[in-house]
């Protein structure tokens, strides 16, 4: 017996009451309305699980009601019922969001099947949305996406560093998301309401970088027709992100060191120091320690900037994060382009998992953006990927299975740690039974004594 509610909207009283009797006999809570206006007001006052509506009715017809319901209760399935069977009316109803379309005279057994199917689809959609939101909450952090052990460790470091104003040095290959980490450090802490200023040092000519960083006075050089504040003053009170730090000329490195030591800037052409209070997050894709040894970077400046160092792993070292990143970028670009691309094929995912990703996350984002352009209303296939071979297939491979297994394993481990190893709470969060969780621990070779193992690792690491 069902405990779901159904609203019947039909101006023919005999048919409406017959349907109401049928559905009540099947265990549904039944509500009735003689036209669309009454139905709309009723839905505004209380929720229902499914709506069955006629098309031709006085005051507000079924198509108008459908448009209202899509706005006020978008997840509620609406089945349109009509004796006026034309292709145009069927297409219009489905285009406006009807979940099904049934013709009179009504076949009662068929109608029950249609209702049951609509409710089943609604439940699937709801569950998928809840799972997606849970994954998003546990695997994203200020636009950073990842479930791998290395990313979980970085997320925790960012949380701790966000509450202090210590300088941070972010090291990683191009495309690993260094600026995203800098923004996460800024916007996750008390400085979030203050300025965040990002500077790509490598894009500024060496002759201009000092005036861009520290500002200048009018007449300081040819073309300086007015006073201009530099990036340091623009970021005052907040965070200054210096990307491609290794490109700074030695003379500018000396000026930067003086600013960090004295906490003041002197604009080019000026003599008056101006106090500044700025947190520096710097980034480099070069080995700065090696540059120091080669005499190409000041060691004392590196000490100042490198209070805490974040090492970002390349994407090829955290491939278990690729399915999450693909989902993240799919949502981003389907929303931007107004397209419907329902995921990727198994073959495409296998190709994505096997690719080297020399351009890291930035390359993956570009690949997904390109694929969304060409994959209209169908999953992304191997043919949509610029690096997929002509012989690539969409069959499930062992590599994909292993990657998905590892993803599930890391998700469960992270959930256990997040809930202080309480298996009952973790099972609730994962929407599975406690017995199912124990079965997963066995299948995925996750120790039931994870808390004790983590504690021992931490002690060994501290020792």
C-alpha positions as CSV (number, residue, x, y, z in Angstrom):
1,X,0.0,0.0,0.0
2,X,1.2,3.5,-0.8
3,X,1.4,6.4,1.6
4,X,1.9,8.9,-1.2
5,X,-0.4,11.8,-2.0
6,X,-2.0,12.5,-5.4
7,X,-3.9,15.5,-6.6
8,X,-6.5,14.9,-9.3
9,X,-7.4,18.0,-11.3
10,X,-10.4,17.3,-13.5
11,X,-13.6,19.3,-14.2
12,X,-15.7,16.2,-15.0
13,X,-16.9,15.3,-11.6
14,X,-17.8,11.6,-12.4
15,X,-14.3,10.9,-13.8
16,X,-12.6,12.8,-11.0
17,X,-14.4,10.9,-8.3
18,X,-13.9,7.6,-10.0
19,X,-10.1,8.2,-10.2
20,X,-10.1,9.3,-6.6
21,X,-11.8,6.1,-5.5
22,X,-9.3,4.0,-7.5
23,X,-6.3,5.7,-6.0
24,X,-7.7,5.7,-2.5
25,X,-8.2,1.9,-2.9
26,X,-4.5,1.6,-3.7
27,X,-3.5,3.4,-0.5
28,X,-2.9,6.9,-1.9
29,X,-3.9,10.0,0.0
30,X,-6.2,11.7,-2.6
31,X,-6.9,15.4,-3.1
32,X,-9.3,16.8,-5.7
33,X,-9.6,20.1,-7.6
34,X,-12.2,21.1,-10.3
35,X,-9.8,23.4,-12.1
36,X,-6.2,24.6,-12.3
37,X,-6.7,27.7,-10.1
38,X,-8.0,25.6,-7.2
39,X,-5.2,23.1,-7.7
40,X,-2.5,25.8,-7.7
41,X,-3.9,27.3,-4.5
42,X,-4.0,23.9,-2.9
43,X,-0.4,23.0,-3.8
44,X,0.7,26.4,-2.5
45,X,-0.8,25.5,0.8
46,X,0.6,21.9,1.1
47,X,2.8,19.6,-0.9
48,X,1.7,16.6,-2.9
49,X,3.7,13.8,-4.4
50,X,2.2,13.7,-7.9
51,X,-0.4,15.7,-9.9
52,X,-2.8,14.2,-12.5
53,X,-4.4,17.0,-14.5
54,X,-6.9,17.4,-17.3
55,X,-6.0,19.9,-20.1
56,X,-9.3,21.5,-21.0
57,X,-10.7,23.1,-17.8
58,X,-12.4,26.4,-16.9
59,X,-10.6,29.3,-15.2
60,X,-7.1,27.8,-15.6
61,X,-6.3,25.0,-18.0
62,X,-3.9,22.1,-17.5
63,X,-1.0,23.6,-19.5
64,X,-1.2,26.9,-17.5
65,X,-1.3,24.9,-14.3
66,X,1.7,22.9,-15.4
67,X,3.7,26.1,-16.0
68,X,2.8,27.3,-12.5
69,X,3.7,23.9,-10.9
70,X,7.1,23.8,-12.6
71,X,7.9,27.1,-10.9
72,X,6.5,26.4,-7.4
73,X,7.2,22.7,-7.0
74,X,9.7,21.8,-9.8
75,X,10.4,18.3,-8.4
76,X,6.7,17.2,-8.4
77,X,5.8,15.0,-11.4
78,X,2.8,16.2,-13.4
79,X,0.8,13.8,-15.6
80,X,-1.4,15.4,-18.2
81,X,-4.7,13.7,-19.0
82,X,-6.7,14.7,-22.1
83,X,-9.3,13.5,-24.6
84,X,-8.0,16.0,-27.2
85,X,-5.2,13.9,-28.6
86,X,-3.1,15.9,-30.9
87,X,0.7,15.7,-31.5
88,X,1.0,19.5,-30.8
89,X,-0.7,19.3,-27.4
90,X,1.4,16.3,-26.4
91,X,4.7,18.0,-27.5
92,X,3.6,21.3,-25.7
93,X,2.9,19.5,-22.4
94,X,6.2,17.5,-22.5
95,X,8.2,20.6,-23.5
96,X,6.7,22.5,-20.5
97,X,7.8,19.8,-18.1
98,X,5.0,17.2,-17.9
99,X,6.4,13.8,-16.8
100,X,3.9,11.8,-18.8
101,X,0.9,12.2,-21.1
102,X,-2.2,10.0,-21.0
103,X,-5.3,9.9,-23.3
104,X,-8.9,9.4,-22.4
105,X,-10.7,7.0,-22.1
106,X,-8.5,6.0,-19.1
107,X,-7.2,2.5,-18.8
108,X,-7.1,2.2,-15.0
109,X,-4.3,-0.4,-14.8
110,X,-2.2,1.6,-17.2
111,X,-2.9,4.8,-15.2
112,X,-1.6,3.1,-12.0
113,X,1.5,2.0,-13.8
114,X,2.1,5.6,-15.0
115,X,1.6,7.0,-11.5
116,X,4.0,4.4,-10.0
117,X,6.6,5.1,-12.6
118,X,6.4,8.9,-12.1
119,X,6.9,8.5,-8.4
120,X,9.8,6.1,-8.9
121,X,11.6,8.6,-11.2
122,X,10.9,11.4,-8.7
123,X,12.6,9.4,-6.0
124,X,15.6,8.5,-8.1
125,X,16.1,12.2,-9.1
126,X,15.8,13.2,-5.4
127,X,18.2,10.6,-4.2
128,X,20.7,11.5,-7.0
129,X,20.5,15.2,-6.0
130,X,21.1,14.3,-2.3
131,X,24.1,12.1,-3.1
132,X,25.5,14.8,-5.4
133,X,25.1,17.4,-2.7
134,X,26.8,15.1,-0.1
135,X,29.7,14.4,-2.5
136,X,30.0,18.2,-3.2
137,X,30.1,18.9,0.6
138,X,32.8,16.3,1.3
139,X,34.9,16.7,-1.8
140,X,35.0,20.4,-2.6
141,X,36.5,23.2,-0.6
142,X,36.2,26.7,-2.0
143,X,36.2,25.4,-5.6
144,X,39.0,22.9,-4.8
145,X,37.9,19.4,-5.7
146,X,39.4,16.1,-4.6
147,X,38.9,13.0,-2.4
148,X,42.5,11.7,-2.6
149,X,44.5,11.4,0.6
150,X,46.9,14.1,-0.6
151,X,44.0,16.5,-1.2
152,X,42.4,15.7,2.1
153,X,45.7,16.6,3.8
154,X,45.9,19.9,1.9
155,X,42.3,20.8,2.7
156,X,43.1,20.3,6.4
157,X,46.2,22.5,6.1
158,X,44.2,25.2,4.4
159,X,41.6,25.1,7.2
160,X,44.4,25.6,9.8
161,X,46.3,28.3,7.9
162,X,43.1,30.3,7.1
163,X,42.8,31.4,10.7
164,X,46.3,32.9,10.8
165,X,48.2,35.5,8.7
166,X,51.4,33.7,8.2
167,X,52.9,33.8,4.7
168,X,52.4,30.7,2.6
169,X,54.4,29.4,-0.4
170,X,52.4,27.2,-2.8
171,X,54.5,24.9,-5.0
172,X,53.1,23.0,-7.9
173,X,53.2,22.4,-11.6
174,X,51.3,24.7,-14.0
175,X,47.6,23.9,-13.9
176,X,47.5,22.4,-10.5
177,X,45.3,25.2,-9.0
178,X,47.8,27.3,-7.1
179,X,45.6,30.4,-7.2
180,X,42.5,28.4,-6.1
181,X,44.4,27.4,-3.0
182,X,45.4,31.0,-2.4
183,X,41.8,32.1,-2.7
184,X,40.7,29.2,-0.3
185,X,43.3,30.5,2.3
186,X,41.9,34.0,2.0
187,X,38.1,33.4,1.8
188,X,38.0,30.6,4.5
189,X,39.3,32.9,7.2
190,X,38.9,36.2,9.0
191,X,40.3,38.1,6.0
192,X,37.4,37.1,3.7
193,X,35.9,40.6,3.8
194,X,39.2,42.2,2.9
195,X,40.8,42.6,-0.5
196,X,42.3,39.6,-2.4
197,X,44.7,40.8,-5.1
198,X,46.3,38.3,-7.5
199,X,49.4,39.3,-9.4
200,X,51.1,37.2,-12.2
201,X,54.6,38.4,-11.8
202,X,55.7,36.6,-15.0
203,X,53.3,38.7,-17.1
204,X,54.7,42.1,-16.0
205,X,57.8,43.4,-17.9
206,X,60.9,43.6,-15.6
207,X,61.1,47.4,-16.1
208,X,57.6,47.9,-14.7
209,X,57.2,45.3,-12.0
210,X,58.5,47.5,-9.1
211,X,56.2,50.4,-10.0
212,X,53.3,47.9,-10.3
213,X,53.9,46.3,-7.0
214,X,54.7,49.4,-5.0
215,X,53.0,52.2,-6.9
216,X,54.5,55.5,-8.2
217,X,54.2,59.2,-8.0
218,X,53.3,61.5,-10.9
219,X,56.4,62.4,-12.9
220,X,58.5,59.5,-11.5
221,X,59.1,58.4,-15.1
222,X,57.9,59.1,-18.6
223,X,54.2,58.3,-18.8
224,X,53.5,58.6,-15.1
225,X,50.9,61.3,-15.5
226,X,49.2,60.7,-12.2
227,X,49.8,59.0,-8.9
228,X,49.0,55.3,-8.8
229,X,48.9,52.9,-5.8
230,X,50.6,49.6,-6.3
231,X,49.3,46.0,-5.7
232,X,50.6,46.0,-2.1
233,X,48.5,49.0,-1.1
234,X,45.5,47.7,-3.1
235,X,45.7,44.5,-1.0
236,X,46.2,46.4,2.3
237,X,44.5,44.5,5.2
238,X,44.0,41.4,3.0
239,X,45.9,39.0,0.9
240,X,48.4,39.6,-1.9
241,X,48.9,36.5,-4.2
242,X,52.2,36.6,-6.1
243,X,52.1,34.0,-8.8
244,X,55.2,32.9,-10.8
245,X,57.5,34.2,-8.0
246,X,60.6,32.8,-9.7
247,X,60.4,35.4,-12.4
248,X,61.1,38.3,-10.1
249,X,64.4,40.1,-11.0
250,X,67.0,40.2,-8.2
251,X,66.6,43.9,-7.7
252,X,62.9,43.5,-7.1
253,X,63.5,40.6,-4.8
254,X,65.6,43.0,-2.6
255,X,62.8,45.6,-2.6
256,X,60.3,42.9,-1.7
257,X,62.4,41.7,1.2
258,X,62.6,45.2,2.5
259,X,58.8,45.6,2.4
260,X,58.3,42.3,4.2
261,X,60.8,43.3,7.0
262,X,59.7,46.9,7.5
263,X,56.0,46.5,6.6
264,X,56.0,49.7,4.6
265,X,56.1,50.5,0.9
266,X,57.7,53.5,-0.8
267,X,56.2,54.3,-4.2
268,X,58.6,54.9,-7.1
269,X,59.4,58.6,-7.2
270,X,58.4,59.1,-3.5
271,X,60.3,59.3,-0.3
272,X,57.5,58.8,2.2
273,X,57.0,55.2,3.4
274,X,53.4,54.0,3.6
275,X,52.5,51.3,6.2
276,X,50.9,48.2,4.9
277,X,49.4,45.1,6.6
278,X,49.3,42.3,3.9
279,X,49.4,38.6,4.0
280,X,51.6,37.2,1.2
281,X,50.6,34.0,-0.5
282,X,53.2,33.3,-3.2
283,X,53.4,30.5,-5.8
284,X,55.9,28.9,-8.1
285,X,56.2,26.1,-10.5
286,X,60.0,26.2,-10.3
287,X,62.3,24.6,-7.6
288,X,63.1,27.8,-5.6
289,X,65.6,25.9,-3.4
290,X,67.5,25.0,-6.5
291,X,67.3,28.6,-7.7
292,X,68.8,29.7,-4.3
293,X,71.7,27.3,-4.7
294,X,72.3,28.6,-8.2
295,X,72.3,32.2,-7.0
296,X,69.1,33.1,-8.9
297,X,66.8,33.7,-5.9
298,X,67.5,35.3,-2.5
299,X,67.6,32.8,0.3
300,X,66.5,35.4,2.9
301,X,63.5,36.3,0.8
302,X,62.6,32.6,0.5
303,X,62.8,32.3,4.3
304,X,60.3,35.2,4.7
305,X,57.8,33.8,2.1
306,X,58.2,30.2,3.0
307,X,56.7,30.2,6.6
308,X,54.5,27.3,5.5
309,X,54.8,25.4,2.2
310,X,52.0,23.7,0.4
311,X,53.1,21.1,-2.2
312,X,50.3,20.5,-4.8
313,X,50.4,17.1,-6.4
314,X,50.1,16.8,-10.2
315,X,46.9,15.3,-11.4
316,X,48.7,12.1,-12.6
317,X,49.4,11.4,-8.9
318,X,45.8,11.7,-7.8
319,X,43.9,10.1,-10.6
320,X,41.2,8.9,-8.1
321,X,40.0,12.6,-8.1
322,X,39.4,12.6,-11.9
323,X,35.8,11.3,-11.8
324,X,34.9,14.1,-9.2
325,X,36.7,16.8,-11.3
326,X,34.9,15.6,-14.4
327,X,31.5,15.9,-12.6
328,X,32.5,19.3,-11.3
329,X,33.4,20.7,-14.7
330,X,30.4,19.1,-16.4
331,X,28.1,20.9,-14.0
332,X,30.0,24.1,-14.6
333,X,29.9,24.1,-18.4
334,X,26.5,22.6,-18.9
335,X,25.1,25.4,-16.7
336,X,27.1,28.0,-18.5
337,X,26.1,26.8,-22.0
338,X,22.6,25.8,-21.1
339,X,23.2,22.2,-22.4
340,X,22.1,18.8,-21.1
341,X,25.1,16.4,-21.2
342,X,24.2,13.4,-19.0
343,X,27.7,12.3,-17.9
344,X,30.4,10.4,-19.7
345,X,30.6,7.0,-21.2
346,X,32.7,4.2,-19.6
347,X,35.2,4.4,-22.5
348,X,35.5,8.1,-22.2
349,X,36.1,7.9,-18.4
350,X,38.7,5.2,-19.0
351,X,40.5,7.5,-21.5
352,X,40.4,10.3,-19.0
353,X,41.8,8.1,-16.3
354,X,44.6,6.9,-18.5
355,X,45.7,10.3,-19.9
356,X,49.0,11.8,-18.6
357,X,47.6,15.2,-17.9
358,X,50.7,17.2,-18.4
359,X,48.6,20.4,-18.1
360,X,47.0,19.0,-14.9
361,X,43.6,20.2,-13.7
362,X,43.6,23.1,-16.2
363,X,44.0,20.7,-19.1
364,X,41.2,18.5,-17.8
365,X,38.9,21.5,-17.5
366,X,39.7,22.6,-21.1
367,X,39.0,19.0,-22.3
368,X,35.6,18.9,-20.6
369,X,34.6,22.3,-21.8
370,X,35.5,21.3,-25.4
371,X,33.6,18.0,-25.1
372,X,30.5,19.7,-23.7
373,X,30.4,21.9,-26.8
374,X,30.2,18.9,-29.1
375,X,28.1,16.4,-27.0
376,X,24.6,17.7,-27.4
377,X,22.0,15.9,-25.2
378,X,24.2,12.7,-25.0
379,X,27.0,11.5,-22.7
380,X,30.6,12.5,-23.6
381,X,32.2,9.7,-25.6
382,X,35.7,8.9,-26.5
383,X,35.2,10.6,-29.9
384,X,34.7,13.9,-28.0
385,X,38.2,13.7,-26.4
386,X,41.1,15.3,-28.3
387,X,43.6,12.6,-27.2
388,X,41.4,9.4,-27.5
389,X,42.6,6.9,-30.1
390,X,40.4,5.8,-32.9
391,X,40.3,2.3,-31.5
392,X,39.1,3.4,-28.1
393,X,35.8,1.8,-27.0
394,X,33.1,2.6,-24.6
395,X,33.2,-0.8,-22.9
396,X,33.9,-0.9,-19.1
397,X,37.6,-1.7,-18.5
398,X,39.5,-2.9,-15.5
399,X,41.2,0.5,-15.2
400,X,37.9,2.2,-14.7
401,X,36.6,-0.3,-12.2
402,X,39.8,0.0,-10.2
403,X,39.6,3.8,-10.3
404,X,36.0,3.9,-9.2
405,X,36.8,1.3,-6.5
406,X,39.6,3.6,-5.2
407,X,37.3,6.6,-5.3
408,X,34.6,4.7,-3.2
409,X,37.3,3.6,-0.8
410,X,38.7,7.1,-0.2
411,X,35.2,8.5,0.1
412,X,34.3,6.0,2.9
413,X,37.6,6.6,4.7
414,X,37.2,10.3,4.6
415,X,33.6,10.0,5.9
416,X,34.8,7.8,8.8
417,X,37.4,10.3,9.8
418,X,35.0,13.2,9.5
419,X,32.6,11.5,11.9
420,X,35.4,10.6,14.4
421,X,35.4,6.9,13.3
422,X,31.7,6.5,14.4
423,X,30.5,3.8,12.0
424,X,26.9,4.4,12.8
425,X,27.1,8.1,12.0
426,X,29.2,7.4,8.9
427,X,26.6,4.9,7.7
428,X,23.8,7.4,8.2
429,X,25.8,10.1,6.3
430,X,26.4,7.6,3.4
431,X,22.7,6.6,3.4
432,X,23.5,2.9,3.9
433,X,22.9,0.4,6.7
434,X,25.5,-0.3,9.2
435,X,25.7,-3.9,7.9
436,X,26.3,-2.6,4.4
437,X,29.1,-0.3,5.7
438,X,30.8,-3.3,7.3
439,X,30.5,-5.2,4.0
440,X,32.0,-2.3,2.2
441,X,34.9,-2.2,4.7
442,X,35.7,-5.8,3.8
443,X,35.2,-5.4,0.1
444,X,37.4,-2.3,-0.1
445,X,40.0,-3.6,2.4
446,X,39.5,-0.8,4.8
447,X,40.6,-1.6,8.3
448,X,37.9,-1.8,10.9
449,X,40.6,-0.4,13.3
450,X,41.2,2.7,11.1
451,X,41.1,5.0,14.1
452,X,43.9,3.1,15.8
453,X,46.0,2.9,12.7
454,X,45.6,6.6,12.0
455,X,46.6,7.3,15.6
456,X,49.8,5.2,15.3
457,X,50.7,6.9,12.0
458,X,50.3,10.3,13.6
459,X,52.5,9.4,16.5
460,X,55.1,8.0,14.2
461,X,55.0,11.2,12.1
462,X,55.4,13.3,15.2
463,X,58.3,11.2,16.4
